[in-house]
């Protein structure tokens, strides 16, 4: 079993290394690829020093079984044929192929079987905010068909990559020292502020990030349920939070939904209002599961449930989800 990481120097690439080691992923060799700028760098993996190779067109992927890619949509589009032409399965973390009809968009807890139908040998990893939401939606869908979803996200700076975290940290430091704040990565100052704007605005005045949650949920869950989202950037380093309202065809009790959450793989329930216990980014960062709490019936609609959802968007929202797809492929004989 030979695995490659493409884009190893980025935030998700580094998380790939951690997750593969943590899960003792069954492979014989790991090969690292990066840009010309990253080529030659070394990273430690399980006590060994691995050197980054420059990503080029050619036959470097001839013996690769699975390629975990996170180098941006442009790189994924340019190198997809190079990566897959000898049979490697490309599990792509960018937005390049998420909306392509013949590329499955997969969250292993929700639609793993879609991984089998991959004519291009590409499987797309969904957007981080979508991943954690659909993991929580699936057990509800199992109880009653979902009609519509409304969600407000509270997304960490790291959703914009390592540069996003660095800018937030620099701004906090500058404010503490009374210095002028620099704004480069985000549309406004993020420290001591929240920004109701992630990605570009579309013609319907939703942002692309907000519409991703609609488009991707439909594709992953094979549903016509509409999702209306407002996506907000908050001054938290890591782990996204979401307030979610779900309307179902038949009424569900909070107790029934809680039991469904507790029994569902990949979810952890923390819901004890009497003791002020609920999921928060501070405690969910670095964790594998999606965490849910504040589970209650919507007082405005007997057919609606509302809850709070927190997940580490670099881990479950990116690297871990991709590795779990790879694990499913191996377990189910999809990798020869």
matplotlib code that plots the C-alpha trace (Angstrom):
import matplotlib.pyplot as plt

x = [0.0, 1.6, 0.0, 0.8, 0.0, -0.1, 0.2, 1.9, 3.2, -0.3, -2.5, -4.5, -1.4, 0.2, -3.0, -2.9, 0.5, -1.0, -4.1, -2.3, 0.0, -2.7, -4.8, -1.9, -3.1, -2.3, 0.4, 3.9, 5.1, 4.2, 5.3, 5.1, 4.5, 4.5, 5.2, 8.7, 9.0, 8.2, 10.3, 13.3, 11.7, 11.6, 8.8, 8.9, 6.4, 6.6, 10.2, 11.3, 12.3, 10.5, 11.6, 9.0, 9.1, 8.1, 4.7, 5.3, 3.6, 5.0, 4.9, 5.6, 2.2, 2.6, 2.8, 0.6, -2.6, -4.3, -3.4, -4.7, -4.6, -5.0, -3.1, -6.0, -8.6, -6.2, -3.6, -6.2, -7.6, -4.2, -2.8, -5.9, -5.1, -1.4, -2.3, -5.0, -3.8, -2.0, -4.9, -4.3, -7.5, -7.4, -9.2, -9.4, -9.9, -10.3, -13.5, -12.3, -14.6, -17.3, -20.0, -19.0, -21.7, -19.3, -17.3, -18.7, -18.8, -18.4, -18.8, -18.1, -20.7, -23.4, -22.8, -19.8, -21.2, -21.0, -17.2, -17.7, -18.9, -15.9, -15.3, -12.6, -10.9, -11.5, -13.5, -14.2, -14.1, -16.9, -16.6, -15.7, -19.0, -21.0, -19.2, -20.0, -23.6, -24.5, -23.0, -25.5, -28.4, -28.1, -29.5, -32.4, -33.0, -33.1, -36.0, -38.0, -37.4, -35.9, -37.8, -35.5, -32.6, -31.6, -28.1, -26.0, -22.3, -19.6, -16.4, -12.9, -10.0, -8.2, -11.0, -9.0, -5.8, -2.6, -2.6, -6.0, -4.8, -1.6, -3.6, -5.9, -3.0, -1.1, -4.2, -4.8, -1.1, -1.3, -4.4, -2.8, 0.2, -1.7, -0.4, -2.3, -4.1, -3.2, -6.0, -4.9, -6.5, -10.0, -12.3, -12.2, -10.4, -11.3, -9.9, -12.6, -15.1, -17.2, -17.6, -20.8, -19.0, -17.1, -16.2, -17.6, -21.2, -23.3, -26.2, -28.8, -26.8, -25.8, -22.1, -20.6, -19.8, -23.5, -24.6, -22.0, -23.9, -27.1, -25.5, -23.3, -26.0, -28.2, -25.5, -24.2, -27.6, -29.4, -32.1, -34.1, -34.2, -33.2, -30.5, -30.5, -27.2, -25.6, -21.9, -20.0, -16.2, -15.5, -12.2, -11.6, -8.4, -9.8, -13.1, -16.3, -19.7, -23.2, -26.7, -29.0, -32.8, -34.2, -37.8, -38.9, -42.0, -43.2, -42.7, -39.7, -39.1, -35.8, -35.4, -35.7, -33.2, -30.8, -30.9, -30.3, -27.3, -25.9, -26.2, -24.6, -21.0, -18.9, -21.2, -20.7, -23.5, -22.7, -26.0, -26.5, -27.9, -28.2, -24.4, -23.7, -22.3, -22.4, -19.9, -17.4, -14.5, -12.1, -12.7, -13.5, -10.3, -8.2, -11.1, -12.2, -16.0, -18.6, -20.1, -23.8, -25.7, -28.5, -30.9, -34.5, -37.8, -38.3, -40.9, -42.1, -42.7, -43.7, -42.0, -38.6, -35.6, -32.8, -29.4, -25.8, -23.0, -19.2, -16.4, -12.7, -12.8, -9.1, -9.5, -13.0, -13.8, -10.8, -8.0, -9.8, -12.7, -10.4, -8.5, -11.8, -12.7, -9.4, -10.0, -13.5, -12.0, -9.5, -12.0, -14.4, -11.9, -11.9, -8.1, -6.4]
y = [0.0, 3.2, 6.6, 10.1, 13.5, 16.4, 19.8, 18.5, 21.9, 23.4, 23.3, 20.3, 18.6, 18.8, 17.4, 14.5, 13.5, 13.6, 11.7, 9.0, 8.5, 8.6, 6.0, 3.8, 3.9, 0.5, 1.5, 0.4, 3.8, 7.4, 9.9, 13.6, 16.1, 19.9, 23.0, 23.9, 26.1, 23.2, 20.6, 19.5, 20.2, 17.3, 16.2, 13.5, 10.7, 7.8, 8.5, 8.8, 11.9, 12.2, 14.6, 16.5, 15.9, 18.6, 17.9, 17.6, 16.0, 12.6, 9.1, 9.8, 8.4, 5.2, 3.0, 5.2, 3.5, 6.5, 10.2, 12.6, 16.1, 19.5, 22.0, 24.2, 23.8, 25.0, 22.4, 19.7, 20.4, 20.7, 17.5, 15.2, 13.3, 12.9, 11.6, 9.2, 7.9, 4.9, 3.9, 5.9, 7.0, 10.8, 11.9, 15.7, 18.3, 21.2, 22.6, 21.5, 18.5, 18.8, 19.7, 17.5, 14.9, 11.9, 12.6, 11.4, 13.8, 11.7, 11.8, 8.2, 8.3, 9.4, 8.1, 5.8, 3.6, 6.6, 6.0, 2.9, 4.9, 7.0, 6.9, 9.5, 7.7, 10.9, 11.3, 14.8, 15.9, 18.3, 21.8, 21.7, 23.4, 20.9, 17.8, 18.5, 19.4, 16.3, 14.0, 15.5, 15.6, 11.9, 10.4, 12.8, 11.8, 8.2, 9.1, 11.3, 12.8, 16.3, 19.0, 22.0, 23.2, 26.6, 27.1, 29.9, 29.1, 30.5, 29.6, 29.7, 31.7, 28.5, 27.9, 30.3, 28.3, 28.9, 32.5, 33.0, 31.8, 33.9, 37.1, 36.6, 36.0, 39.1, 41.3, 40.2, 40.9, 44.3, 45.3, 44.3, 46.4, 49.3, 49.0, 49.5, 46.3, 44.9, 43.4, 41.2, 37.8, 38.8, 41.5, 43.3, 43.1, 39.8, 40.3, 41.7, 41.4, 39.0, 39.1, 37.9, 37.2, 34.1, 33.6, 35.8, 37.1, 35.6, 37.1, 36.0, 37.8, 34.6, 33.9, 31.0, 29.4, 29.6, 28.1, 25.3, 24.0, 23.8, 22.3, 19.8, 18.6, 17.7, 15.7, 13.9, 13.0, 12.5, 14.9, 17.8, 19.5, 23.1, 24.6, 28.3, 29.3, 32.5, 31.9, 34.0, 34.3, 34.6, 35.3, 31.7, 29.9, 26.4, 24.4, 25.6, 26.0, 25.9, 26.6, 24.4, 24.3, 21.2, 20.8, 17.2, 15.6, 14.3, 15.7, 14.4, 14.8, 16.1, 12.9, 10.8, 12.9, 12.8, 9.0, 8.9, 11.2, 9.1, 5.9, 7.4, 6.8, 10.0, 12.0, 12.9, 14.4, 17.0, 18.4, 19.2, 22.8, 22.4, 22.2, 24.5, 21.6, 22.0, 21.7, 24.6, 25.1, 25.4, 21.8, 20.3, 21.4, 18.3, 15.9, 13.4, 13.5, 16.1, 17.3, 18.3, 19.8, 22.3, 19.8, 21.0, 21.3, 24.6, 26.6, 28.1, 24.8, 21.3, 19.7, 21.3, 20.5, 22.9, 22.1, 23.3, 21.6, 22.0, 20.2, 20.6, 21.8, 21.0, 17.5, 16.1, 18.9, 18.0, 15.6, 13.0, 12.8, 12.1, 9.4, 7.8, 7.6, 5.9, 3.5, 2.6, 1.9, -0.5, -2.2, -2.8, -4.0, -0.9, -0.6, -3.5]
z = [0.0, -1.2, -0.2, -1.4, 0.2, -2.3, -0.6, 2.5, 3.7, 4.1, 7.2, 5.9, 4.6, 8.0, 9.5, 7.0, 8.6, 12.1, 11.3, 9.3, 12.3, 14.9, 13.1, 12.2, 8.6, 6.8, 4.3, 3.4, 2.1, 2.3, -0.4, 0.0, -2.8, -2.8, -4.9, -6.1, -3.0, -0.7, -2.5, -0.5, 2.9, 5.3, 7.7, 10.3, 10.1, 12.6, 13.4, 9.8, 7.9, 4.6, 1.9, -0.2, -3.9, -6.4, -8.0, -11.7, -14.7, -15.3, -13.8, -10.1, -9.2, -11.1, -8.0, -5.8, -4.5, -2.8, -3.2, -0.5, -2.2, -0.6, -2.7, -4.0, -6.7, -9.5, -8.7, -8.4, -11.8, -13.4, -12.0, -11.6, -14.8, -13.8, -10.4, -11.5, -15.0, -13.5, -11.2, -8.1, -6.3, -5.8, -2.6, -3.2, -0.4, -2.8, -4.4, -7.9, -8.3, -5.6, -8.1, -11.0, -11.7, -12.1, -9.0, -5.7, -2.8, 0.3, 4.1, 5.3, 8.1, 5.6, 2.0, 1.9, -0.9, -3.3, -3.2, -5.4, -8.4, -9.4, -13.2, -12.9, -10.0, -8.0, -4.8, -3.5, 0.1, 0.9, 2.4, 6.1, 7.3, 5.3, 6.6, 10.2, 9.5, 7.4, 10.0, 12.4, 9.9, 8.9, 12.1, 11.9, 8.3, 9.5, 11.8, 9.5, 6.0, 6.3, 4.5, 5.0, 7.1, 8.3, 9.7, 11.0, 11.1, 13.4, 11.5, 12.9, 11.4, 10.4, 7.9, 5.8, 6.3, 8.2, 7.0, 8.7, 12.0, 11.7, 10.9, 13.9, 16.2, 14.9, 15.2, 18.8, 19.6, 17.9, 19.8, 23.1, 22.3, 21.0, 17.5, 14.2, 13.0, 9.6, 7.5, 4.6, 4.6, 5.7, 4.4, 7.8, 11.1, 12.7, 16.2, 18.6, 15.7, 13.7, 9.9, 8.3, 5.0, 3.9, 0.2, -2.6, -2.9, -5.6, -7.6, -4.9, -2.2, -0.5, -0.4, -2.2, 1.2, 2.1, -1.2, -0.9, 2.2, 0.0, -3.0, -1.1, 1.3, -1.6, -3.3, -0.2, 1.2, -2.1, -1.0, -2.3, 1.1, 0.8, 3.1, 3.9, 5.5, 6.9, 7.3, 9.8, 10.5, 14.3, 16.1, 17.2, 16.0, 15.3, 15.1, 13.5, 15.3, 13.8, 15.1, 13.1, 12.7, 11.0, 9.7, 9.3, 7.7, 11.0, 14.5, 16.5, 20.2, 21.4, 23.4, 20.2, 18.3, 21.3, 21.3, 17.6, 18.0, 20.8, 18.7, 15.6, 14.7, 14.6, 16.9, 20.6, 22.6, 25.3, 26.4, 30.1, 30.4, 34.2, 34.4, 31.6, 29.5, 25.7, 22.9, 22.4, 20.1, 23.0, 23.9, 20.5, 18.7, 17.9, 18.4, 15.8, 16.4, 15.6, 18.9, 19.4, 22.2, 23.1, 21.5, 21.7, 19.9, 18.0, 19.9, 16.6, 14.8, 16.2, 13.2, 13.8, 16.0, 16.8, 18.1, 18.4, 16.5, 16.8, 14.8, 14.2, 10.6, 9.9, 11.3, 10.6, 8.2, 6.0, 6.7, 8.9, 6.5, 3.6, 5.5, 6.6, 3.0, 2.2, 5.1, 3.8, 0.3, 1.8, 4.1, 1.2, -1.3, -3.5, -3.4, -5.1]

ax = plt.figure().add_subplot(projection="3d")
ax.plot(x, y, z, "-o")
ax.set_aspect("equal")
plt.show()
